[in-house]
Amino acid sequence: NFSLTGMSGSSRYKQDKSYPMVTQEESLEIFEKMEKADVLISHDSAFNIHSKEKNKEGLKGITEYINKHQPKLHMYGHHHQFHSYKIKDTLCICNFRLGIIERDGTYHSIPSRP
């Protein structure tokens, strides 16, 4: 058995409030309320992992959650590239395109068919 938690949305880089986006402060409040889990699934990454550009800066709430609860795995998307790294003991994987991800975080891409 394992426990799972997650959140959709990303850091607010558009002013249109119809998109599921939050400020950094809102992300800290949301993730502070989330219970400890073995797996964290989110749309966005931890803060300042991919870029410091506003639309790719990630969420401070995710960084704080990982530092506090140290889930075994954090899976996310948003950045349109495969990326695998660790924050403390948490394996973080940006899943992009069709592929197989092994338990150790190794990624094998599966070519798209025409």
CYANA upper distance limits for C-alpha pairs under 8 A (distance plus 0.5 A):
  2 PHE  CA     37 ALA  CA      8.18
  2 PHE  CA     38 ASP  CA      6.46
  2 PHE  CA     39 VAL  CA      8.14
  3 SER  CA     37 ALA  CA      5.40
  3 SER  CA     38 ASP  CA      5.63
  3 SER  CA     39 VAL  CA      6.86
  4 LEU  CA     37 ALA  CA      5.79
  4 LEU  CA     38 ASP  CA      6.50
  4 LEU  CA     39 VAL  CA      5.31
  4 LEU  CA     40 LEU  CA      6.55
  4 LEU  CA     41 ILE  CA      8.12
  5 THR  CA     34 MET  CA      8.14
  5 THR  CA     35 GLU  CA      8.24
  5 THR  CA     37 ALA  CA      6.58
  5 THR  CA     39 VAL  CA      6.92
  5 THR  CA     40 LEU  CA      5.67
  5 THR  CA     41 ILE  CA      6.86
  6 GLY  CA     40 LEU  CA      5.75
  6 GLY  CA     41 ILE  CA      5.00
  6 GLY  CA     42 SER  CA      5.78
  7 MET  CA     41 ILE  CA      7.15
  7 MET  CA     42 SER  CA      5.41
  7 MET  CA     43 HIS  CA      7.44
  8 SER  CA     20 PRO  CA      7.60
  8 SER  CA     42 SER  CA      5.98
  8 SER  CA     43 HIS  CA      5.64
  8 SER  CA     44 ASP  CA      8.18
  9 GLY  CA     19 TYR  CA      8.31
  9 GLY  CA     20 PRO  CA      5.13
  9 GLY  CA     21 MET  CA      5.50
  9 GLY  CA     22 VAL  CA      7.65
  9 GLY  CA     42 SER  CA      8.00
  9 GLY  CA     43 HIS  CA      6.14
  9 GLY  CA     44 ASP  CA      7.22
 10 SER  CA     20 PRO  CA      7.31
 10 SER  CA     21 MET  CA      5.34
 10 SER  CA     22 VAL  CA      6.81
 10 SER  CA     43 HIS  CA      6.88
 10 SER  CA     44 ASP  CA      5.67
 10 SER  CA     58 GLY  CA      7.41
 10 SER  CA     59 LEU  CA      7.51
 11 SER  CA     21 MET  CA      5.87
 11 SER  CA     22 VAL  CA      5.68
 11 SER  CA     23 THR  CA      6.23
 11 SER  CA     24 GLN  CA      7.09
 11 SER  CA     44 ASP  CA      8.12
 11 SER  CA     54 LYS  CA      8.13
 11 SER  CA     55 ASN  CA      7.38
 11 SER  CA     56 LYS  CA      8.37
 11 SER  CA     57 GLU  CA      7.80
 11 SER  CA     58 GLY  CA      6.66
 11 SER  CA     59 LEU  CA      6.44
 12 ARG  CA     21 MET  CA      5.17
 12 ARG  CA     22 VAL  CA      5.51
 12 ARG  CA     23 THR  CA      5.89
 12 ARG  CA     24 GLN  CA      8.48
 12 ARG  CA     54 LYS  CA      8.36
 12 ARG  CA     55 ASN  CA      7.93
 13 TYR  CA     21 MET  CA      8.15
 13 TYR  CA     54 LYS  CA      6.29
 13 TYR  CA     55 ASN  CA      5.77
 14 LYS  CA     19 TYR  CA      8.34
 14 LYS  CA     21 MET  CA      8.49
 17 LYS  CA     21 MET  CA      7.95
 22 VAL  CA     26 GLU  CA      6.28
 22 VAL  CA     27 SER  CA      6.69
 23 THR  CA     27 SER  CA      6.76
 24 GLN  CA     28 LEU  CA      6.86
 24 GLN  CA     59 LEU  CA      6.54
 24 GLN  CA     60 LYS  CA      6.36
 24 GLN  CA     61 GLY  CA      7.48
 25 GLU  CA     29 GLU  CA      6.95
 25 GLU  CA     60 LYS  CA      8.44
 25 GLU  CA     61 GLY  CA      8.36
 26 GLU  CA     30 ILE  CA      6.68
 27 SER  CA     31 PHE  CA      6.57
 27 SER  CA     59 LEU  CA      6.95
 27 SER  CA     60 LYS  CA      7.10
 27 SER  CA     61 GLY  CA      5.13
 27 SER  CA     62 ILE  CA      7.98
 28 LEU  CA     32 GLU  CA      6.48
 28 LEU  CA     60 LYS  CA      6.77
 28 LEU  CA     61 GLY  CA      4.48
 28 LEU  CA     62 ILE  CA      8.20
 28 LEU  CA     64 GLU  CA      7.88
 29 GLU  CA     33 LYS  CA      7.21
 29 GLU  CA     61 GLY  CA      7.82
 30 ILE  CA     34 MET  CA      7.29
 30 ILE  CA     61 GLY  CA      7.71
 31 PHE  CA     61 GLY  CA      5.81
 31 PHE  CA     62 ILE  CA      7.18
 31 PHE  CA     64 GLU  CA      8.18
 31 PHE  CA     65 TYR  CA      6.52
 32 GLU  CA     61 GLY  CA      7.89
 32 GLU  CA     65 TYR  CA      7.51
 36 LYS  CA     69 HIS  CA      6.10
 36 LYS  CA     71 PRO  CA      7.95
 37 ALA  CA     69 HIS  CA      7.92
 37 ALA  CA     71 PRO  CA      6.43
 38 ASP  CA     70 GLN  CA      8.47
 38 ASP  CA     71 PRO  CA      5.02
 38 ASP  CA     72 LYS  CA      5.80
 38 ASP  CA     73 LEU  CA      7.23
 39 VAL  CA     71 PRO  CA      6.02
 39 VAL  CA     72 LYS  CA      6.49
 39 VAL  CA     73 LEU  CA      5.40
 39 VAL  CA     74 HIS  CA      6.41
 39 VAL  CA     75 MET  CA      8.28
 40 LEU  CA     71 PRO  CA      7.18
 40 LEU  CA     73 LEU  CA      6.75
 40 LEU  CA     74 HIS  CA      5.15
 40 LEU  CA     75 MET  CA      6.88
 41 ILE  CA     74 HIS  CA      6.24
 41 ILE  CA     75 MET  CA      5.37
 41 ILE  CA     76 TYR  CA      6.30
 42 SER  CA     74 HIS  CA      8.13
 42 SER  CA     75 MET  CA      6.92
 42 SER  CA     76 TYR  CA      5.37
 42 SER  CA     77 GLY  CA      7.85
 43 HIS  CA     76 TYR  CA      5.47
 43 HIS  CA     77 GLY  CA      5.68
 43 HIS  CA     78 HIS  CA      6.26
 44 ASP  CA     58 GLY  CA      6.14
 44 ASP  CA     59 LEU  CA      7.35
 44 ASP  CA     76 TYR  CA      6.28
 44 ASP  CA     77 GLY  CA      6.58
 44 ASP  CA     78 HIS  CA      6.10
 44 ASP  CA     79 HIS  CA      8.21
 45 SER  CA     49 ILE  CA      7.56
 45 SER  CA     57 GLU  CA      8.39
 45 SER  CA     58 GLY  CA      5.20
 45 SER  CA     59 LEU  CA      6.82
 45 SER  CA     62 ILE  CA      7.48
 45 SER  CA     76 TYR  CA      6.75
 45 SER  CA     77 GLY  CA      7.99
 45 SER  CA     78 HIS  CA      8.29
 45 SER  CA     94 CYS  CA      8.18
 46 ALA  CA     57 GLU  CA      8.50
 46 ALA  CA     58 GLY  CA      5.49
 46 ALA  CA     59 LEU  CA      5.68
 46 ALA  CA     60 LYS  CA      6.75
 46 ALA  CA     61 GLY  CA      8.04
 46 ALA  CA     62 ILE  CA      5.47
 46 ALA  CA     63 THR  CA      5.23
 47 PHE  CA     57 GLU  CA      6.14
 47 PHE  CA     58 GLY  CA      4.66
 47 PHE  CA     59 LEU  CA      5.14
 47 PHE  CA     60 LYS  CA      5.47
 47 PHE  CA     62 ILE  CA      7.68
 47 PHE  CA     63 THR  CA      6.48
 48 ASN  CA     52 LYS  CA      6.24
 48 ASN  CA     57 GLU  CA      5.53
 48 ASN  CA     58 GLY  CA      6.52
 49 ILE  CA     57 GLU  CA      7.56
 49 ILE  CA     58 GLY  CA      7.54
 50 HIS  CA     56 LYS  CA      7.03
 50 HIS  CA     57 GLU  CA      7.13
 50 HIS  CA     58 GLY  CA      8.20
 50 HIS  CA     79 HIS  CA      8.25
 51 SER  CA     56 LYS  CA      6.10
 51 SER  CA     57 GLU  CA      5.83
 52 LYS  CA     56 LYS  CA      7.12
 52 LYS  CA     57 GLU  CA      5.37
 53 GLU  CA     57 GLU  CA      6.11
 56 LYS  CA     79 HIS  CA      7.41
 58 GLY  CA     62 ILE  CA      8.49
 59 LEU  CA     63 THR  CA      7.30
 60 LYS  CA     64 GLU  CA      6.71
 61 GLY  CA     65 TYR  CA      6.55
 62 ILE  CA     66 ILE  CA      6.66
 63 THR  CA     67 ASN  CA      6.69
 64 GLU  CA     68 LYS  CA      6.52
 65 TYR  CA     69 HIS  CA      6.33
 65 TYR  CA     70 GLN  CA      7.91
 66 ILE  CA     70 GLN  CA      5.24
 66 ILE  CA     71 PRO  CA      6.85
 66 ILE  CA     87 ILE  CA      7.88
 66 ILE  CA     90 THR  CA      7.63
 67 ASN  CA     87 ILE  CA      8.14
 67 ASN  CA     88 LYS  CA      7.92
 70 GLN  CA     88 LYS  CA      7.85
 70 GLN  CA     89 ASP  CA      7.04
 70 GLN  CA     90 THR  CA      6.22
 71 PRO  CA     89 ASP  CA      8.38
 71 PRO  CA     90 THR  CA      6.17
 72 LYS  CA     89 ASP  CA      7.36
 72 LYS  CA     90 THR  CA      5.36
 72 LYS  CA     91 LEU  CA      6.69
 73 LEU  CA     90 THR  CA      5.92
 73 LEU  CA     91 LEU  CA      5.35
 73 LEU  CA     92 CYS  CA      6.39
 73 LEU  CA     93 ILE  CA      8.25
 74 HIS  CA     90 THR  CA      7.36
 74 HIS  CA     91 LEU  CA      6.70
 74 HIS  CA     92 CYS  CA      5.13
 74 HIS  CA     93 ILE  CA      6.76
 75 MET  CA     92 CYS  CA      6.52
 75 MET  CA     93 ILE  CA      5.53
 75 MET  CA     94 CYS  CA      6.54
 75 MET  CA     95 ASN  CA      7.39
 76 TYR  CA     92 CYS  CA      8.44
 76 TYR  CA     93 ILE  CA      6.90
 76 TYR  CA     94 CYS  CA      5.47
 76 TYR  CA     95 ASN  CA      6.66
 77 GLY  CA     94 CYS  CA      5.59
 77 GLY  CA     95 ASN  CA      5.88
 77 GLY  CA     96 PHE  CA      6.92
 78 HIS  CA     94 CYS  CA      8.38
 79 HIS  CA     94 CYS  CA      7.74
 79 HIS  CA     96 PHE  CA      8.43
 80 HIS  CA     95 ASN  CA      8.47
 80 HIS  CA     96 PHE  CA      6.10
 80 HIS  CA     97 ARG  CA      8.39
 81 GLN  CA     94 CYS  CA      7.37
 81 GLN  CA     95 ASN  CA      7.68
 81 GLN  CA     96 PHE  CA      5.87
 81 GLN  CA     97 ARG  CA      8.45
 82 PHE  CA     93 ILE  CA      7.81
 82 PHE  CA     94 CYS  CA      5.76
 82 PHE  CA     95 ASN  CA      5.95
 82 PHE  CA     96 PHE  CA      5.76
 82 PHE  CA    107 TYR  CA      8.48
 83 HIS  CA     92 CYS  CA      8.49
 83 HIS  CA     93 ILE  CA      6.23
 83 HIS  CA     94 CYS  CA      5.49
 83 HIS  CA     95 ASN  CA      7.76
 84 SER  CA     91 LEU  CA      7.73
 84 SER  CA     92 CYS  CA      6.14
 84 SER  CA     93 ILE  CA      5.03
 84 SER  CA     94 CYS  CA      6.92
 84 SER  CA    105 GLY  CA      7.07
 85 TYR  CA     91 LEU  CA      6.54
 85 TYR  CA     92 CYS  CA      5.87
 85 TYR  CA     93 ILE  CA      7.26
 86 LYS  CA     90 THR  CA      5.88
 86 LYS  CA     91 LEU  CA      5.16
 86 LYS  CA     92 CYS  CA      6.14
 87 ILE  CA     91 LEU  CA      7.29
 87 ILE  CA     92 CYS  CA      7.68
 91 LEU  CA    105 GLY  CA      7.71
 93 ILE  CA    105 GLY  CA      7.67
 97 ARG  CA    109 SER  CA      8.20
 98 LEU  CA    109 SER  CA      6.71
 98 LEU  CA    110 ILE  CA      6.11
 98 LEU  CA    111 PRO  CA      7.94
 98 LEU  CA    112 SER  CA      7.96
 99 GLY  CA    107 TYR  CA      7.18
 99 GLY  CA    108 HIS  CA      5.93
 99 GLY  CA    109 SER  CA      4.69
 99 GLY  CA    110 ILE  CA      5.44
100 ILE  CA    107 TYR  CA      6.21
100 ILE  CA    108 HIS  CA      5.62
100 ILE  CA    109 SER  CA      6.93
100 ILE  CA    110 ILE  CA      7.92
101 ILE  CA    105 GLY  CA      6.34
101 ILE  CA    106 THR  CA      6.14
101 ILE  CA    107 TYR  CA      5.05
101 ILE  CA    108 HIS  CA      6.94
102 GLU  CA    106 THR  CA      5.66
102 GLU  CA    107 TYR  CA      6.92
